[in-house]
């Protein structure tokens, strides 16, 4: 009986993880949500920072540059054990060029986030403001 419960639990985690990965990013609106299922956000930002300035800004926020293409930069921040705050858990950020100074910033949990209370929205909003005002 215990083996069946473990299998059901693992299957549930797999289904939730797959659902989260396949859920598209939704636009970060003007108002912070009080509760969000599968929180993955995107936001248009305009900035004139050089690549080095973007790397320095993201590094100052605790992110590590992990991937670069001609049109995008990917960053991650590793989790700090024992803390569920969005400022401490594993996060993936992607910055994709849309036009000359316009970019799409996207934020998602590094592994699995079934719900949150607006922390991911706050993070993308603050990162967007830092990029635009730097």
Backbone as a chain_set.jsonl record, in Angstrom:
{"seq": "XXXXXXXXXXXXXXXXXXXXXXXXXXXXXXXXXXXXXXXXXXXXXXXXXXXXXXXXXXXXXXXXXXXXXXXXXXXXXXXXXXXXXXXXXXXXXXXXXXXXXXXXXXXXXXXXXXXXXXXXXXXXXXXXXXXXXX", "coords": {"N": [[0.821, -1.199, 0.0], [1.962, 1.229, 0.752], [3.825, 1.623, -1.28], [2.202, 2.149, -3.466], [1.11, 4.62, -2.738], [3.429, 6.207, -2.77], [4.09, 6.041, -5.485], [1.826, 7.29, -6.596], [2.156, 9.846, -5.494], [4.64, 10.626, -6.665], [3.873, 10.577, -9.362], [1.947, 12.618, -9.329], [3.588, 14.836, -8.713], [5.179, 14.813, -11.024], [3.217, 15.372, -13.016], [2.334, 17.94, -12.217], [4.748, 19.376, -12.424], [5.303, 19.084, -15.185], [3.045, 20.384, -16.207], [3.529, 22.989, -15.268], [5.907, 23.63, -16.654], [4.941, 23.624, -19.28], [2.997, 25.571, -19.297], [2.21, 28.712, -20.656], [4.012, 31.872, -20.434], [2.491, 34.589, -18.809], [1.363, 37.971, -19.342], [2.707, 40.397, -17.131], [0.618, 42.198, -15.357], [-0.613, 45.513, -14.379], [-1.299, 45.389, -11.685], [-0.525, 43.819, -8.615], [-1.005, 40.388, -8.163], [-3.023, 38.647, -5.729], [-3.072, 35.962, -5.413], [-1.748, 33.413, -7.377], [-1.893, 30.844, -9.753], [0.465, 28.597, -11.089], [2.694, 30.549, -11.56], [4.169, 32.348, -13.978], [5.698, 34.873, -15.601], [5.795, 37.536, -18.059], [7.227, 40.533, -19.397], [7.375, 43.572, -21.141], [10.201, 45.544, -21.645], [12.16, 48.537, -21.913], [15.414, 49.452, -22.6], [18.725, 50.865, -22.697], [21.079, 49.653, -22.063], [24.386, 48.336, -22.116], [25.652, 45.069, -22.982], [27.46, 44.246, -21.007], [26.7, 45.92, -18.885], [24.11, 44.967, -18.379], [24.728, 42.354, -17.567], [26.191, 42.949, -15.22], [24.194, 44.225, -13.677], [22.319, 42.14, -13.342], [23.924, 40.312, -12.021], [24.353, 41.698, -9.652], [21.915, 41.308, -8.503], [21.994, 38.754, -7.725], [21.975, 36.825, -9.693], [23.194, 34.414, -12.066], [24.807, 34.356, -15.146], [23.884, 32.181, -17.664], [23.396, 31.422, -20.292], [23.762, 32.531, -23.653], [22.624, 34.041, -26.612], [22.362, 35.439, -29.93], [20.133, 37.052, -29.63], [19.193, 36.822, -27.03], [19.53, 36.55, -23.423], [20.117, 34.377, -20.756], [19.512, 33.849, -17.339], [20.114, 32.482, -14.089], [19.274, 31.894, -10.672], [20.397, 30.31, -7.893], [18.838, 28.247, -5.404], [18.45, 29.0, -1.927], [18.866, 26.983, 0.741], [16.148, 26.016, 2.798], [14.592, 28.326, 2.702], [11.72, 29.826, 1.492], [11.143, 32.174, 0.248], [10.734, 34.303, -2.601], [12.907, 35.815, -3.116], [14.954, 34.213, -2.451], [14.676, 31.663, -3.572], [15.167, 29.264, -6.286], [15.316, 30.729, -9.421], [14.576, 31.448, -12.831], [15.499, 33.665, -15.348], [14.825, 35.248, -18.387], [15.959, 37.317, -20.93], [14.948, 38.68, -23.782], [15.643, 40.081, -26.938], [13.459, 42.209, -28.696], [13.148, 44.395, -30.369], [15.179, 47.226, -31.382], [15.742, 48.701, -28.856], [13.938, 47.428, -27.264], [12.858, 44.845, -25.146], [11.867, 41.551, -24.069], [11.196, 40.484, -20.938], [11.259, 37.642, -18.978], [10.131, 35.657, -16.245], [10.419, 32.817, -14.227], [9.878, 30.044, -12.01], [12.642, 28.023, -11.023], [12.287, 25.286, -10.885], [9.703, 24.017, -9.881], [6.695, 25.601, -9.358], [3.738, 25.775, -7.985], [1.902, 27.64, -7.076], [1.721, 31.119, -6.069], [1.894, 34.127, -4.049], [1.994, 36.549, -5.389], [4.679, 37.142, -5.432], [6.394, 36.475, -7.601], [5.419, 38.216, -9.551], [6.097, 40.642, -8.345], [8.877, 40.393, -8.415], [9.461, 40.388, -11.238], [8.489, 42.872, -11.914], [10.112, 44.612, -10.376], [12.668, 43.928, -11.421], [12.296, 44.721, -14.095], [11.933, 47.501, -13.745], [14.458, 48.174, -12.723], [16.108, 47.606, -14.913], [15.101, 49.439, -16.797], [15.575, 51.874, -15.557], [18.247, 52.064, -15.058]], "CA": [[0.0, 0.0, 0.0], [2.863, 2.379, 0.823], [4.431, 1.787, -2.6], [1.192, 2.773, -4.328], [1.035, 6.024, -2.347], [4.651, 6.854, -3.26], [3.94, 6.138, -6.942], [0.825, 8.329, -6.855], [2.795, 11.129, -5.166], [5.614, 10.92, -7.721], [3.115, 10.873, -10.578], [1.358, 13.949, -9.148], [4.678, 15.812, -8.858], [5.529, 14.841, -12.446], [2.153, 16.056, -13.766], [2.365, 19.365, -11.86], [5.977, 19.921, -13.013], [5.099, 19.165, -16.627], [2.061, 21.453, -16.438], [4.191, 24.275, -15.051], [6.84, 23.873, -17.76], [4.193, 23.846, -20.525], [2.151, 26.76, -19.171], [2.891, 29.886, -21.234], [4.187, 33.058, -19.595], [1.409, 35.567, -18.988], [1.853, 39.338, -19.117], [2.635, 40.939, -15.768], [-0.254, 43.367, -15.415], [-0.248, 46.643, -13.517], [-1.634, 45.14, -10.286], [0.026, 42.607, -8.013], [-2.043, 39.416, -7.813], [-2.962, 38.153, -4.352], [-2.85, 34.526, -5.517], [-1.58, 33.031, -8.78], [-1.527, 29.467, -10.05], [1.504, 28.453, -12.103], [3.166, 31.916, -11.834], [5.235, 32.586, -14.959], [5.342, 36.181, -16.129], [6.621, 38.226, -19.034], [7.029, 41.983, -19.353], [8.166, 44.34, -22.107], [11.023, 46.593, -21.042], [13.018, 49.288, -22.824], [16.642, 49.927, -21.968], [19.861, 51.106, -23.588], [22.264, 49.159, -21.385], [25.261, 47.439, -22.864], [25.619, 43.689, -22.497], [28.207, 44.203, -19.754], [25.887, 46.563, -17.848], [23.033, 44.03, -18.041], [25.345, 41.279, -16.789], [26.523, 43.488, -13.899], [22.941, 44.452, -12.962], [21.754, 40.847, -12.962], [24.836, 39.749, -11.03], [24.105, 42.398, -8.386], [20.661, 40.784, -7.978], [22.236, 37.372, -7.333], [21.79, 35.929, -10.833], [24.349, 33.956, -12.814], [24.589, 34.284, -16.587], [24.069, 30.778, -18.031], [23.266, 31.164, -21.722], [23.755, 33.735, -24.488], [22.471, 33.907, -28.057], [22.383, 36.762, -30.546], [18.97, 37.846, -29.249], [18.71, 36.598, -25.666], [20.42, 36.215, -22.299], [19.418, 33.606, -19.739], [20.126, 33.934, -16.028], [19.486, 31.717, -13.016], [19.723, 32.123, -9.306], [20.219, 29.057, -7.162], [18.048, 28.307, -4.172], [19.089, 28.972, -0.615], [18.145, 25.934, 1.471], [15.333, 26.365, 3.952], [13.902, 29.598, 2.562], [10.779, 29.77, 0.382], [10.967, 33.51, -0.296], [11.138, 34.421, -4.001], [14.234, 36.43, -3.138], [15.928, 33.186, -2.091], [14.523, 30.377, -4.257], [15.724, 29.165, -7.631], [14.547, 31.49, -10.402], [15.156, 31.582, -14.158], [15.12, 34.918, -16.009], [15.236, 35.314, -19.78], [15.841, 38.646, -21.507], [14.986, 38.491, -25.238], [15.521, 41.31, -27.735], [12.312, 42.266, -29.608], [13.534, 45.413, -31.351], [16.462, 47.826, -31.047], [15.867, 48.923, -27.413], [12.832, 46.779, -26.574], [13.141, 43.474, -24.752], [10.857, 40.858, -23.275], [11.758, 39.909, -19.732], [10.378, 36.604, -18.447], [10.547, 35.111, -14.961], [9.727, 31.6, -13.809], [10.565, 29.246, -11.003], [13.652, 27.164, -11.607], [11.884, 23.894, -10.945], [8.26, 23.849, -9.793], [5.959, 26.548, -8.527], [2.321, 25.533, -8.242], [1.184, 28.889, -6.827], [2.394, 32.08, -5.19], [1.047, 35.234, -3.595], [2.412, 37.782, -6.045], [6.124, 37.36, -5.337], [6.994, 36.439, -8.941], [5.012, 39.468, -10.193], [6.931, 41.676, -7.74], [10.243, 40.234, -8.913], [9.591, 40.834, -12.633], [8.246, 44.316, -11.928], [11.318, 45.264, -9.868], [13.748, 43.754, -12.4], [11.988, 45.589, -15.229], [12.212, 48.892, -13.36], [15.908, 48.343, -12.605], [16.659, 47.648, -16.271], [14.679, 50.664, -17.474], [16.047, 53.078, -14.858], [19.69, 51.997, -14.792]], "C": [[0.864, 1.261, 0.0], [3.488, 2.657, -0.539], [3.458, 2.475, -3.549], [1.078, 4.258, -4.007], [2.251, 6.801, -2.848], [4.557, 7.042, -4.774], [2.941, 7.225, -7.305], [1.403, 9.711, -6.582], [3.797, 11.538, -6.246], [4.932, 11.27, -9.031], [2.482, 12.269, -10.501], [2.414, 15.038, -9.308], [5.087, 15.933, -10.319], [4.497, 15.62, -13.256], [2.167, 17.557, -13.478], [3.597, 20.035, -12.478], [5.824, 20.088, -14.517], [4.108, 20.276, -16.975], [2.698, 22.824, -16.292], [5.122, 24.615, -16.213], [6.11, 24.197, -19.057], [3.27, 25.062, -20.489], [2.873, 27.966, -19.76], [3.028, 31.016, -20.201], [3.011, 33.994, -19.859], [1.961, 36.963, -18.698], [1.694, 39.747, -17.65], [1.832, 42.226, -15.844], [0.174, 44.448, -14.444], [-0.477, 46.388, -12.023], [-1.073, 43.806, -9.807], [-1.115, 41.641, -7.687], [-1.904, 38.982, -6.352], [-2.718, 36.654, -4.316], [-2.764, 34.174, -6.991], [-1.195, 31.564, -8.879], [-0.508, 29.47, -11.17], [2.086, 29.818, -12.5], [4.396, 31.961, -12.743], [4.844, 33.871, -15.676], [6.305, 36.653, -17.207], [6.255, 39.695, -19.002], [7.913, 42.626, -20.402], [8.909, 45.436, -21.367], [11.845, 47.264, -22.13], [14.241, 49.732, -22.04], [17.727, 50.074, -23.025], [21.164, 50.635, -22.955], [23.1, 48.285, -22.313], [25.128, 46.032, -22.278], [26.327, 43.567, -21.149], [27.411, 44.829, -18.606], [24.727, 45.665, -17.415], [23.581, 42.9, -17.179], [25.665, 41.745, -15.368], [25.256, 43.705, -13.062], [22.358, 43.131, -12.468], [22.633, 40.166, -11.904], [24.607, 40.392, -9.665], [22.808, 41.931, -7.726], [20.779, 39.301, -7.604], [22.096, 36.357, -8.451], [23.121, 35.604, -11.501], [23.976, 33.84, -14.277], [24.868, 32.856, -17.037], [23.993, 30.503, -19.527], [23.158, 32.479, -22.474], [23.528, 33.334, -25.941], [22.556, 35.312, -28.637], [21.258, 37.658, -30.037], [18.505, 37.648, -27.815], [19.836, 36.29, -24.686], [19.58, 35.47, -21.269], [20.226, 33.644, -18.451], [19.397, 33.0, -15.068], [20.039, 32.179, -11.684], [19.405, 30.86, -8.532], [19.468, 29.288, -5.859], [18.947, 28.337, -2.946], [18.255, 28.017, 0.229], [17.36, 26.51, 2.643], [14.577, 27.665, 3.842], [13.005, 29.542, 1.329], [10.506, 31.138, -0.237], [11.445, 33.551, -1.741], [12.517, 35.065, -4.115], [15.332, 35.419, -2.855], [15.811, 31.898, -2.906], [15.039, 30.436, -5.686], [14.77, 29.805, -8.636], [15.314, 31.498, -11.72], [14.607, 32.851, -14.799], [15.669, 34.881, -17.432], [14.976, 36.728, -20.284], [16.04, 38.496, -23.013], [14.775, 39.817, -25.957], [14.327, 41.186, -28.678], [12.525, 43.294, -30.714], [14.776, 46.098, -30.796], [16.674, 48.037, -29.552], [14.763, 48.229, -26.616], [13.13, 45.3, -26.364], [11.918, 42.877, -24.08], [11.583, 40.15, -22.137], [10.783, 38.842, -19.245], [11.002, 36.001, -17.197], [9.732, 33.857, -14.68], [10.545, 30.901, -12.742], [11.539, 28.303, -11.681], [13.243, 25.714, -11.704], [10.37, 23.798, -10.981], [7.685, 24.9, -8.86], [4.489, 26.362, -8.87], [1.506, 26.813, -8.044], [2.102, 29.843, -6.071], [1.457, 33.231, -4.892], [1.515, 36.575, -4.159], [3.896, 38.047, -6.006], [6.803, 37.358, -6.7], [6.645, 37.712, -9.715], [5.883, 40.615, -9.657], [8.348, 41.606, -8.292], [10.379, 40.758, -10.342], [9.371, 42.342, -12.73], [9.492, 45.069, -11.461], [12.49, 45.121, -10.834], [13.536, 44.647, -13.617], [12.311, 47.046, -14.942], [13.708, 49.14, -13.251], [16.563, 48.414, -13.978], [16.33, 48.973, -16.946], [15.277, 51.915, -16.847], [17.545, 53.084, -14.592], [20.449, 52.961, -15.675]], "O": [[0.539, 2.243, -0.669], [3.661, 3.818, -0.91], [3.872, 3.307, -4.356], [0.961, 5.075, -4.921], [2.113, 7.936, -3.302], [4.913, 8.104, -5.285], [3.184, 8.003, -8.228], [1.168, 10.645, -7.349], [3.792, 12.687, -6.688], [5.378, 12.175, -9.737], [2.481, 13.01, -11.483], [2.168, 16.051, -9.963], [5.318, 17.04, -10.804], [4.865, 16.443, -14.095], [2.026, 18.361, -14.399], [3.496, 21.145, -13.0], [6.18, 21.133, -15.063], [4.317, 21.021, -17.933], [2.442, 23.72, -17.096], [5.129, 25.745, -16.701], [6.619, 24.977, -19.862], [2.813, 25.528, -21.533], [4.025, 28.224, -19.41], [2.267, 31.098, -19.236], [2.59, 34.165, -21.003], [2.899, 37.123, -17.916], [0.672, 39.472, -17.021], [2.323, 43.237, -16.347], [1.195, 44.323, -13.768], [0.087, 47.091, -11.185], [-1.141, 42.798, -10.51], [-2.078, 42.017, -7.02], [-0.8, 38.953, -5.809], [-2.22, 36.124, -3.323], [-3.615, 34.591, -7.777], [-0.292, 31.097, -8.186], [-0.611, 30.266, -12.103], [1.982, 30.208, -13.663], [5.511, 31.652, -12.322], [3.779, 33.947, -16.288], [7.461, 36.234, -17.265], [5.141, 40.069, -18.636], [9.081, 42.261, -20.537], [8.327, 46.166, -20.565], [12.185, 46.646, -23.139], [14.128, 50.312, -20.96], [17.654, 49.483, -24.103], [22.234, 51.155, -23.272], [22.573, 47.589, -23.18], [24.556, 45.847, -21.204], [25.851, 42.869, -20.255], [27.443, 44.328, -17.482], [24.394, 45.605, -16.232], [22.971, 42.529, -16.175], [25.431, 41.006, -14.411], [25.245, 43.401, -11.87], [21.953, 43.019, -11.311], [22.118, 39.517, -10.994], [24.66, 39.713, -8.64], [22.616, 42.131, -6.527], [19.796, 38.671, -7.217], [22.096, 35.153, -8.195], [24.048, 36.413, -11.499], [22.931, 33.279, -14.609], [25.971, 32.354, -16.823], [24.47, 29.467, -19.989], [22.538, 33.428, -21.994], [24.16, 32.403, -26.442], [22.798, 36.272, -27.904], [21.4, 38.88, -30.012], [17.509, 38.25, -27.412], [20.921, 35.842, -25.058], [18.465, 35.883, -20.95], [21.448, 33.495, -18.458], [18.199, 32.759, -15.219], [21.116, 32.768, -11.594], [18.263, 30.399, -8.523], [19.471, 30.385, -5.3], [20.044, 27.779, -2.934], [17.057, 28.234, 0.407], [17.845, 27.371, 3.378], [13.961, 28.082, 4.822], [13.481, 29.241, 0.234], [9.704, 31.239, -1.166], [12.441, 32.914, -2.083], [13.211, 34.873, -5.113], [16.514, 35.729, -3.002], [16.756, 31.11, -2.932], [15.311, 31.509, -6.225], [13.587, 29.472, -8.696], [16.544, 31.55, -11.732], [13.398, 33.085, -14.796], [16.827, 34.529, -17.654], [13.89, 37.272, -20.084], [17.147, 38.222, -23.476], [13.859, 40.576, -25.638], [14.19, 40.184, -29.38], [12.125, 43.078, -31.858], [15.37, 45.607, -29.837], [17.691, 47.596, -29.018], [14.666, 48.429, -25.405], [13.587, 44.602, -27.269], [11.047, 43.594, -23.588], [12.468, 39.325, -22.361], [9.59, 39.119, -19.113], [12.22, 35.854, -17.094], [8.515, 33.835, -14.868], [11.744, 31.137, -12.595], [11.287, 27.835, -12.791], [13.792, 24.974, -12.52], [9.806, 23.518, -12.039], [8.132, 25.063, -7.725], [4.051, 26.76, -9.95], [0.532, 27.046, -8.76], [3.12, 29.438, -5.51], [0.35, 33.297, -5.428], [1.438, 37.604, -3.488], [4.345, 39.081, -6.5], [7.705, 38.163, -6.933], [7.48, 38.232, -10.455], [6.349, 41.457, -10.425], [8.952, 42.634, -8.601], [11.317, 41.5, -10.634], [10.005, 43.01, -13.546], [9.886, 46.056, -12.081], [13.231, 46.08, -11.051], [14.48, 45.26, -14.114], [12.885, 47.744, -15.778], [14.185, 50.205, -13.644], [17.482, 49.207, -14.181], [17.19, 49.566, -17.597], [15.466, 52.917, -17.536], [18.058, 54.01, -13.965], [21.674, 53.042, -15.59]]}, "num_chains": 1, "name": "protein.A"}
